[in-house]
Amino acid sequence: MSLIKVVLAVIVAVVLIRAGLVLLRALATPVPEPPPPGDLRKVKLQYRCSLCGTEVRMTVATEQDPDPPRHCMEDMEIVATEE
């Protein structure tokens, strides 16, 4: 009975150590550099047309702070950002 407990304890310890090492490696990975200009970047912006009320959510753009889209021949107003 005690042999089974020892083997089980060793297996649990190995699993916990491996999980800890995987977590530490993930934390030690550096943040990737931003993509070169012209490539698509992830953004989370929401715009609203001041004339008709149409709303648009922008999820990718070529720059981090893109120009607002146009609707009803006017620039749309920003409603929400990713903050």
N, CA, C and O atoms as a MOPAC input file, in Angstrom:
PM7 MOZYME 1SCF
protein

 N      0.82000 1    -1.18700 1     0.00000 1
 C      0.00000 1     0.00000 1     0.00000 1
 C      0.87000 1     1.25900 1     0.00000 1
 O      0.56600 1     2.20400 1    -0.72900 1
 N      1.92700 1     1.30000 1     0.78400 1
 C      2.76700 1     2.49400 1     0.83200 1
 C      3.58200 1     2.65600 1    -0.45100 1
 O      3.91600 1     3.78100 1    -0.82000 1
 N      3.90600 1     1.57000 1    -1.13200 1
 C      4.62800 1     1.65300 1    -2.40400 1
 C      3.76700 1     2.36300 1    -3.44800 1
 O      4.27500 1     3.15800 1    -4.23900 1
 N      2.48500 1     2.08100 1    -3.44800 1
 C      1.56500 1     2.73300 1    -4.39400 1
 C      1.50000 1     4.23400 1    -4.10600 1
 O      1.47800 1     5.04200 1    -5.03400 1
 N      1.46900 1     4.60400 1    -2.84100 1
 C      1.41900 1     6.01400 1    -2.46200 1
 C      2.69300 1     6.74400 1    -2.87900 1
 O      2.63000 1     7.88700 1    -3.33100 1
 N      3.83000 1     6.10400 1    -2.73400 1
 C      5.09700 1     6.72100 1    -3.12500 1
 C      5.14900 1     6.91400 1    -4.63900 1
 O      5.54400 1     7.98000 1    -5.11100 1
 N      4.75900 1     5.90500 1    -5.39700 1
 C      4.75900 1     6.00400 1    -6.86300 1
 C      3.79400 1     7.09500 1    -7.31400 1
 O      4.11300 1     7.87900 1    -8.20700 1
 N      2.62400 1     7.14500 1    -6.70200 1
 C      1.64300 1     8.16900 1    -7.03800 1
 C      2.16600 1     9.57100 1    -6.70500 1
 O      1.95900 1    10.50900 1    -7.47500 1
 N      2.83600 1     9.71300 1    -5.57200 1
 C      3.39900 1    10.99700 1    -5.18000 1
 C      4.49300 1    11.43800 1    -6.16000 1
 O      4.57900 1    12.62000 1    -6.49300 1
 N      5.31400 1    10.51700 1    -6.61600 1
 C      6.36600 1    10.84300 1    -7.58500 1
 C      5.74500 1    11.28000 1    -8.90800 1
 O      6.21100 1    12.24200 1    -9.51900 1
 N      4.71400 1    10.59500 1    -9.35200 1
 C      4.04600 1    10.95100 1   -10.61000 1
 C      3.43100 1    12.34800 1   -10.50400 1
 O      3.56000 1    13.15400 1   -11.42500 1
 N      2.76600 1    12.63500 1    -9.38700 1
 C      2.16100 1    13.95000 1    -9.19200 1
 C      3.24500 1    15.02900 1    -9.16200 1
 O      3.06300 1    16.10300 1    -9.73700 1
 N      4.35700 1    14.75900 1    -8.50700 1
 C      5.44300 1    15.73900 1    -8.43100 1
 C      6.02100 1    16.02100 1    -9.81600 1
 O      6.28500 1    17.17500 1   -10.15100 1
 N      6.21700 1    14.98900 1   -10.61400 1
 C      6.75100 1    15.17400 1   -11.96800 1
 C      5.78900 1    16.00300 1   -12.80900 1
 O      6.21600 1    16.89800 1   -13.53900 1
 N      4.49800 1    15.71300 1   -12.71400 1
 C      3.50300 1    16.46900 1   -13.48400 1
 C      3.50500 1    17.93000 1   -13.05200 1
 O      3.45900 1    18.81500 1   -13.90700 1
 N      3.55900 1    18.20700 1   -11.75700 1
 C      3.56300 1    19.58500 1   -11.26900 1
 C      4.83300 1    20.33200 1   -11.68400 1
 O      4.76800 1    21.50800 1   -12.04200 1
 N      5.96400 1    19.67300 1   -11.64100 1
 C      7.22000 1    20.31100 1   -12.05400 1
 C      7.18700 1    20.64100 1   -13.54200 1
 O      7.60300 1    21.72600 1   -13.94900 1
 N      6.69500 1    19.71000 1   -14.35400 1
 C      6.61900 1    19.96900 1   -15.80400 1
 C      5.65200 1    21.10700 1   -16.10300 1
 O      5.93800 1    21.95500 1   -16.94800 1
 N      4.51400 1    21.13500 1   -15.42100 1
 C      3.54900 1    22.21200 1   -15.63600 1
 C      4.15900 1    23.55400 1   -15.22800 1
 O      3.95200 1    24.55700 1   -15.91000 1
 N      4.89800 1    23.58100 1   -14.14000 1
 C      5.55700 1    24.81000 1   -13.70200 1
 C      6.59600 1    25.28500 1   -14.69800 1
 O      6.70000 1    26.48200 1   -14.96600 1
 N      7.36300 1    24.36400 1   -15.24500 1
 C      8.37300 1    24.73400 1   -16.23700 1
 C      7.73900 1    25.26900 1   -17.51300 1
 O      8.24200 1    26.22400 1   -18.10300 1
 N      6.64400 1    24.66200 1   -17.93800 1
 C      5.93800 1    25.15100 1   -19.13000 1
 C      5.43000 1    26.56800 1   -18.87600 1
 O      5.53200 1    27.42900 1   -19.75000 1
 N      4.88700 1    26.81300 1   -17.69400 1
 C      4.39400 1    28.14100 1   -17.34800 1
 C      5.53100 1    29.17100 1   -17.32300 1
 O      5.37300 1    30.28000 1   -17.83300 1
 N      6.65600 1    28.81400 1   -16.74000 1
 C      7.79400 1    29.72900 1   -16.69700 1
 C      8.34300 1    30.02000 1   -18.08600 1
 O      8.72800 1    31.15400 1   -18.37000 1
 N      8.38700 1    29.02000 1   -18.95400 1
 C      8.84400 1    29.24400 1   -20.32700 1
 C      7.90300 1    30.17700 1   -21.06800 1
 O      8.34700 1    31.02100 1   -21.84700 1
 N      6.60100 1    30.03100 1   -20.83100 1
 C      5.63000 1    30.90200 1   -21.48800 1
 C      5.79900 1    32.34200 1   -21.01500 1
 O      5.67000 1    33.26900 1   -21.81500 1
 N      6.08200 1    32.54300 1   -19.74400 1
 C      6.27600 1    33.88600 1   -19.21600 1
 C      7.59500 1    34.50200 1   -19.68100 1
 O      7.70500 1    35.72300 1   -19.79800 1
 N      8.58700 1    33.66400 1   -19.94600 1
 C      9.90200 1    34.15600 1   -20.34800 1
 C      9.98200 1    34.48400 1   -21.83800 1
 O     10.96100 1    35.08700 1   -22.27800 1
 N      8.98000 1    34.10200 1   -22.61800 1
 C      8.98800 1    34.37600 1   -24.04900 1
 C      8.79500 1    35.87500 1   -24.27400 1
 O      7.83500 1    36.44400 1   -23.75500 1
 N      9.67200 1    36.53000 1   -25.03000 1
 C      9.54200 1    37.97600 1   -25.24100 1
 C      8.32400 1    38.31600 1   -26.10000 1
 O      7.84300 1    37.48300 1   -26.86800 1
 N      7.84100 1    39.53100 1   -25.96100 1
 C      6.70600 1    40.01100 1   -26.74500 1
 C      7.17300 1    40.18600 1   -28.18500 1
 O      8.23200 1    40.76700 1   -28.42000 1
 N      6.40100 1    39.69100 1   -29.15200 1
 C      6.83600 1    39.83200 1   -30.54100 1
 C      6.83000 1    41.29600 1   -30.97400 1
 O      6.05900 1    42.10800 1   -30.46100 1
 N      7.70300 1    41.61600 1   -31.92400 1
 C      7.78300 1    42.97700 1   -32.44400 1
 C      6.51500 1    43.29300 1   -33.24000 1
 O      5.90000 1    42.38900 1   -33.80600 1
 N      6.12100 1    44.56200 1   -33.28700 1
 C      4.93300 1    44.91100 1   -34.08200 1
 C      5.18400 1    44.62600 1   -35.55500 1
 O      6.32400 1    44.69300 1   -36.01600 1
 N      4.13600 1    44.31300 1   -36.28900 1
 C      4.32000 1    44.00400 1   -37.70900 1
 C      4.77300 1    45.24100 1   -38.47600 1
 O      4.51900 1    46.36500 1   -38.04100 1
 N      5.43900 1    45.04800 1   -39.60900 1
 C      5.87700 1    46.18800 1   -40.41500 1
 C      4.68000 1    46.98600 1   -40.93600 1
 O      3.57700 1    46.44700 1   -41.03200 1
 N      4.88100 1    48.25100 1   -41.27100 1
 C      3.77500 1    49.06900 1   -41.78800 1
 C      3.14400 1    48.42400 1   -43.01200 1
 O      3.84100 1    47.90700 1   -43.88600 1
 N      1.83800 1    48.46000 1   -43.06500 1
 C      1.11800 1    47.86500 1   -44.19000 1
 C      0.52700 1    46.51700 1   -43.85800 1
 O     -0.45800 1    46.12100 1   -44.48100 1
 N      1.08700 1    45.78800 1   -42.89500 1
 C      0.50500 1    44.51800 1   -42.48300 1
 C     -0.67800 1    44.79400 1   -41.57000 1
 O     -0.75300 1    45.84700 1   -40.93700 1
 N     -1.59400 1    43.85100 1   -41.50700 1
 C     -2.77900 1    44.03600 1   -40.67700 1
 C     -2.44900 1    43.82300 1   -39.20700 1
 O     -1.70300 1    42.90900 1   -38.85500 1
 N     -3.01300 1    44.67900 1   -38.34400 1
 C     -2.82800 1    44.61000 1   -36.89300 1
 C     -4.19700 1    44.44700 1   -36.24800 1
 O     -5.20500 1    44.91100 1   -36.78100 1
 N     -4.22200 1    43.78800 1   -35.10300 1
 C     -5.47600 1    43.63200 1   -34.37500 1
 C     -5.79200 1    44.92700 1   -33.63200 1
 O     -4.95800 1    45.45400 1   -32.89600 1
 N     -6.99700 1    45.42600 1   -33.83300 1
 C     -7.50100 1    46.59500 1   -33.11100 1
 C     -8.92800 1    46.27100 1   -32.67900 1
 O     -9.55800 1    45.35800 1   -33.21300 1
 N     -9.41700 1    47.01400 1   -31.72800 1
 C    -10.80300 1    46.82900 1   -31.28200 1
 C    -11.40900 1    48.21600 1   -31.12000 1
 O    -11.36800 1    48.80400 1   -30.03900 1
 N    -11.97200 1    48.73000 1   -32.20900 1
 C    -12.53700 1    50.07100 1   -32.23500 1
 C    -13.99300 1    49.98900 1   -32.67900 1
 O    -14.35600 1    49.15800 1   -33.51200 1
 N    -14.81300 1    50.85800 1   -32.11700 1
 C    -16.21700 1    50.90300 1   -32.50900 1
 C    -16.56500 1    52.33700 1   -32.90000 1
 O    -16.27000 1    53.28100 1   -32.16700 1
 N    -17.19500 1    52.48700 1   -34.06000 1
 C    -17.55100 1    53.79800 1   -34.59600 1
 C    -19.06300 1    53.89100 1   -34.77800 1
 O    -19.74700 1    52.88300 1   -34.95800 1
 N    -19.57500 1    55.14200 1   -34.72800 1
 C    -21.00200 1    55.39500 1   -34.96200 1
 C    -21.13700 1    56.58600 1   -35.90200 1
 O    -20.44100 1    57.59200 1   -35.76100 1
 N    -22.05300 1    56.45300 1   -36.86900 1
 C    -22.35300 1    57.55000 1   -37.78400 1
 C    -23.23900 1    58.54500 1   -37.04400 1
 O    -24.26800 1    58.16700 1   -36.48400 1
 N    -22.84000 1    59.82000 1   -37.04300 1
 C    -23.61100 1    60.82900 1   -36.30900 1
 C    -24.90700 1    61.19000 1   -37.03200 1
 O    -25.81000 1    61.75300 1   -36.41400 1
 N    -25.02000 1    60.87800 1   -38.32800 1
 C    -26.22700 1    61.23300 1   -39.07200 1
 C    -27.31500 1    60.15700 1   -39.00500 1
 O    -28.48000 1    60.47100 1   -38.76000 1
 N    -26.94300 1    58.90000 1   -39.22100 1
 C    -27.97100 1    57.84900 1   -39.27400 1
 C    -27.88400 1    56.85000 1   -38.12100 1
 O    -28.80900 1    56.05800 1   -37.93600 1
 N    -26.80200 1    56.86200 1   -37.34200 1
 C    -26.69500 1    55.95900 1   -36.19600 1
 C    -26.09900 1    54.59800 1   -36.49500 1
 O    -26.04900 1    53.75100 1   -35.60300 1
 N    -25.65000 1    54.35700 1   -37.70500 1
 C    -25.02300 1    53.08400 1   -38.04800 1
 C    -23.75000 1    52.89900 1   -37.23800 1
 O    -22.94600 1    53.82200 1   -37.11200 1
 N    -23.56800 1    51.69200 1   -36.68400 1
 C    -22.36500 1    51.40000 1   -35.90100 1
 C    -21.50600 1    50.37100 1   -36.62700 1
 O    -22.02100 1    49.45700 1   -37.27200 1
 N    -20.19300 1    50.53400 1   -36.51300 1
 C    -19.22300 1    49.65000 1   -37.15800 1
 C    -18.16600 1    49.28700 1   -36.13500 1
 O    -17.69200 1    50.15300 1   -35.39900 1
 N    -17.78800 1    48.00900 1   -36.07700 1
 C    -16.68400 1    47.56500 1   -35.22200 1
 C    -15.51300 1    47.19300 1   -36.12200 1
 O    -15.65200 1    46.37300 1   -37.03000 1
 N    -14.36000 1    47.80200 1   -35.86500 1
 C    -13.14600 1    47.52500 1   -36.63200 1
 C    -12.27200 1    46.58800 1   -35.80900 1
 O    -11.94200 1    46.89300 1   -34.66200 1
 N    -11.89700 1    45.45200 1   -36.38600 1
 C    -11.09300 1    44.46800 1   -35.66200 1
 C     -9.66900 1    44.35200 1   -36.17600 1
 O     -8.78200 1    43.93600 1   -35.43100 1
 N     -9.42800 1    44.71300 1   -37.44400 1
 C     -8.06600 1    44.72400 1   -37.99100 1
 C     -7.88100 1    45.99500 1   -38.81000 1
 O     -8.81800 1    46.49400 1   -39.43300 1
 N     -6.66100 1    46.50600 1   -38.79600 1
 C     -6.33900 1    47.72000 1   -39.55300 1
 C     -4.86400 1    47.68400 1   -39.91100 1
 O     -4.10000 1    46.88400 1   -39.37200 1
 N     -4.47400 1    48.55900 1   -40.82600 1
 C     -3.07300 1    48.61100 1   -41.23900 1
 C     -2.22600 1    49.38900 1   -40.25600 1
 O     -1.00100 1    49.26900 1   -40.28900 1
 N     -2.83500 1    50.19500 1   -39.36800 1
 C     -2.10600 1    50.93800 1   -38.34000 1
 C     -2.81000 1    50.74300 1   -37.00300 1
 O     -3.96000 1    50.30800 1   -36.95000 1
 N     -2.11000 1    51.06800 1   -35.93500 1
 C     -2.68100 1    50.91100 1   -34.60100 1
 C     -3.78500 1    51.94500 1   -34.35400 1
 O     -4.75300 1    51.65600 1   -33.65100 1
 N     -3.64800 1    53.13800 1   -34.92100 1
 C     -4.63700 1    54.20600 1   -34.75800 1
 C     -5.11700 1    54.64300 1   -36.14600 1
 O     -4.65600 1    55.66400 1   -36.65700 1
 N     -6.03200 1    53.89100 1   -36.76200 1
 C     -6.43900 1    54.18300 1   -38.14200 1
 C     -7.38000 1    55.38300 1   -38.22400 1
 O     -7.98800 1    55.78500 1   -37.23200 1
 N     -7.48500 1    55.94300 1   -39.42400 1
 C     -8.45400 1    57.00800 1   -39.67500 1
 C     -9.86200 1    56.42300 1   -39.56900 1
 O    -10.06700 1    55.25200 1   -39.89000 1
 N    -10.83800 1    57.22500 1   -39.12100 1
 C    -12.20500 1    56.70400 1   -39.00100 1
 C    -12.81400 1    56.43900 1   -40.37300 1
 O    -12.51300 1    57.13900 1   -41.33900 1
 N    -13.67300 1    55.42400 1   -40.45100 1
 C    -14.34900 1    55.16300 1   -41.73100 1
 C    -15.36900 1    56.25900 1   -42.02000 1
 O    -15.75300 1    57.01700 1   -41.13000 1
 N    -15.80200 1    56.33000 1   -43.28100 1
 C    -16.78100 1    57.34100 1   -43.67600 1
 C    -18.12100 1    56.66400 1   -43.93300 1
 O    -18.18400 1    55.56000 1   -44.47500 1
 N    -19.20000 1    57.35400 1   -43.53100 1
 C    -20.55900 1    56.88700 1   -43.77400 1
 C    -21.43100 1    58.11500 1   -43.93500 1
 O    -21.22500 1    59.10100 1   -43.22800 1
 N    -22.37300 1    58.09400 1   -44.81600 1
 C    -23.22900 1    59.25800 1   -45.10800 1
 C    -22.37800 1    60.47300 1   -45.47300 1
 O    -22.72800 1    61.60900 1   -45.15200 1
 N    -21.26500 1    60.22100 1   -46.14400 1
 C    -20.34400 1    61.25600 1   -46.61300 1
 C    -19.65600 1    62.02700 1   -45.48200 1
 O    -19.12100 1    63.11000 1   -45.72300 1
 N    -19.65700 1    61.49800 1   -44.26200 1
 C    -19.01200 1    62.11700 1   -43.10100 1
 C    -18.14600 1    61.09000 1   -42.39200 1
 O    -18.41700 1    59.89200 1   -42.47400 1
 N    -17.09800 1    61.54600 1   -41.68900 1
 C    -16.30300 1    60.64600 1   -40.85800 1
 C    -17.15300 1    60.17300 1   -39.67900 1
 O    -17.90100 1    60.94900 1   -39.08400 1
 N    -17.02600 1    58.89500 1   -39.35600 1
 C    -17.76800 1    58.34900 1   -38.21800 1
 C    -17.07900 1    58.74800 1   -36.92300 1
 O    -15.87000 1    58.97600 1   -36.90800 1
 N    -17.84200 1    58.83500 1   -35.83200 1
 C    -17.30200 1    59.19600 1   -34.51900 1
 C    -16.93200 1    57.93500 1   -33.76400 1
 O    -17.65700 1    56.94200 1   -33.82200 1
 N    -15.80800 1    57.96400 1   -33.05200 1
 C    -15.38100 1    56.81300 1   -32.27300 1
 C    -16.24600 1    56.70800 1   -31.01900 1
 O    -16.47300 1    57.70100 1   -30.32700 1
 N    -16.72700 1    55.49200 1   -30.73100 1
 C    -17.57400 1    55.25700 1   -29.57100 1
 C    -16.79900 1    54.54600 1   -28.47500 1
 O    -16.87900 1    54.93100 1   -27.30900 1
 N    -16.04600 1    53.51000 1   -28.83900 1
 C    -15.31200 1    52.72700 1   -27.84300 1
 C    -13.98500 1    52.29100 1   -28.42900 1
 O    -13.86400 1    52.02500 1   -29.62400 1
 N    -12.97400 1    52.22500 1   -27.53700 1
 C    -11.66400 1    51.70000 1   -27.92600 1
 C    -11.39600 1    50.46100 1   -27.10900 1
 O    -12.24800 1    50.03000 1   -26.33200 1
 N    -10.21200 1    49.87700 1   -27.27600 1
 C     -9.88700 1    48.64100 1   -26.57200 1
 C     -9.58300 1    48.82600 1   -25.09200 1
 O     -9.47600 1    47.83200 1   -24.37400 1
 N     -9.43900 1    50.05800 1   -24.60500 1
 C     -9.17300 1    50.27500 1   -23.19700 1
 C    -10.38500 1    50.07600 1   -22.37600 1
 O    -10.33400 1    50.22100 1   -21.15400 1

